[in-house]
Amino acid sequence: MRDVDQFSMADPATASCPFAYYDAMRREEPVHRDPGTGFWWVTSHELNIQCLMDTERFSSKGDLLIKKHFRPRAQALWDAAGMKAIDTLVTTDPPEHDDYRSVGIKLFSYRTVEDMVPQIEKLAHELIDNFAAKGTVDFLRDFARPLPATIVCDEFGLPRADQPSFKAWTDALFGMMTPGISEDTEVELIQKVIEMFRYLDAHIKQAAQGPAGRVIHSLATLNRKDGTPFSALERSWMAITTFAGGNDTTRNMLSSCMHKLVLCPELQETLRGNDDRIERFVEEMLRLESSVQGLPRVATCDIDIAGVTIPKGANIVLCPPAANRDPARWPHPAEFDLDRPDGNRHIAFGHGRHACFGMPLARRELQIAIRILLERLRDIRLARPEEEVKHLPVPFFREIINLPLVFSPAMG
């Protein structure tokens, strides 16, 4: 039996830690149909770059990320509310995608992000103030979740008090994608998602009349490249995509970075007070532990690639995390190397026309958070045995679900 045949993404153990499966696919069958999901996974670096650049044959316009059809009772609620699933920033192809991306790249430009640095620093200190004297912290609950969520809420002009509601709404949106849910559950989730759209619609319309300077105003007022306006529903879908992308992925990377630091205590001293080394640390962690584990695509025709024919209409998963560990691209790619000369050439944020437009904000949030955590906390350790730290057992995302820590507060 081949090594690759021993795995499936439908197996929770594999989904929780897929790297052995990625290695087997790259080595034995870099274009491989996963038996549990039925999806075709592309794992080598060369093939990922090739496919990410080929938007004609590898379409982003599928229904894995945005569910478009529901059971009768849920569909009736959806239709009665005037809702419609619209492909915008993530799930469109050029040239339609160009209009949405022209907005996206303006929301978190490098200049915009640098203007946000004092805000990010202030919030990081405020969150640490809440637990610094205790010597213990639930890192996800008290830091990794609220930091990116609050930053995005502030930039969207949403009251911080509404964060719990917004989390419930976005959880409902993702929950609708879960296979096997009951019709009653689907109805409950649809009701929450409709609430979210109505909430966003009101805030976007209000922001359009307000002063410039925040992301929500740009989203409310920017138009297509030819000057024609987006619909209210399009703007709401762009807001949801931006909020979810800027929140969940950064939260997961913060947890992965801290997990690495507590497993390698010497790294804490190496990085403390050294911004250049922190930047290298963040890039190497992005290469090794990308939050997004798969980029869904749909074959627009029969595709022959690496000696394999993928049939038209098939679901394809491009896998940057597997590509980022390809020995044909980097020597000893599974090893953490703070001095890797081209570690920042990873494709954790994708590549080409669909590269993540939020990468400047994600990088700065991670760099600032790690710097301030190391300034404020010393001797950071796990509060439980390492084997009790668990990852969410799902494909597509790399997410630690518990990270309790103990530490010594920094003196002075």
RAHUFEN-V530635 format. One record per run of one state. SS is the DSSP state (@ for helix, = for strand, . for the rest). FROM is the first residue (numbers start at 0). TO is the last residue. If there is no record, write none. Layout:
ss=SS from=FROM to=TO
ss=SS from=FROM to=TO
This chain:
ss=. from=0 to=1
ss=@ from=2 to=5
ss=. from=6 to=10
ss=@ from=11 to=15
ss=. from=16 to=17
ss=@ from=18 to=27
ss=. from=28 to=29
ss== from=30 to=32
ss=. from=33 to=38
ss== from=39 to=41
ss=. from=42 to=43
ss=@ from=44 to=52
ss=. from=53 to=56
ss== from=57 to=58
ss=. from=59 to=70
ss=@ from=71 to=79
ss=. from=80 to=94
ss=@ from=95 to=106
ss=. from=107 to=108
ss=@ from=109 to=128
ss=. from=129 to=134
ss== from=135 to=137
ss=@ from=138 to=154
ss=. from=155 to=158
ss=@ from=159 to=174
ss=. from=175 to=181
ss=@ from=182 to=207
ss=. from=208 to=213
ss=@ from=214 to=220
ss=. from=221 to=230
ss=@ from=231 to=262
ss=. from=263 to=263
ss=@ from=264 to=270
ss=. from=271 to=273
ss=@ from=274 to=287
ss=. from=288 to=290
ss== from=291 to=291
ss=. from=292 to=293
ss== from=294 to=298
ss=. from=299 to=301
ss== from=302 to=304
ss=. from=305 to=306
ss== from=307 to=309
ss=. from=310 to=313
ss== from=314 to=317
ss=. from=318 to=318
ss=@ from=319 to=322
ss=. from=323 to=341
ss=@ from=342 to=344
ss=. from=345 to=350
ss=@ from=351 to=353
ss=. from=354 to=357
ss=@ from=358 to=375
ss== from=376 to=381
ss=. from=382 to=384
ss=@ from=385 to=387
ss=. from=388 to=389
ss== from=390 to=390
ss=. from=391 to=395
ss== from=396 to=396
ss=. from=397 to=398
ss== from=399 to=399
ss=. from=400 to=402
ss== from=403 to=408
ss=. from=409 to=411
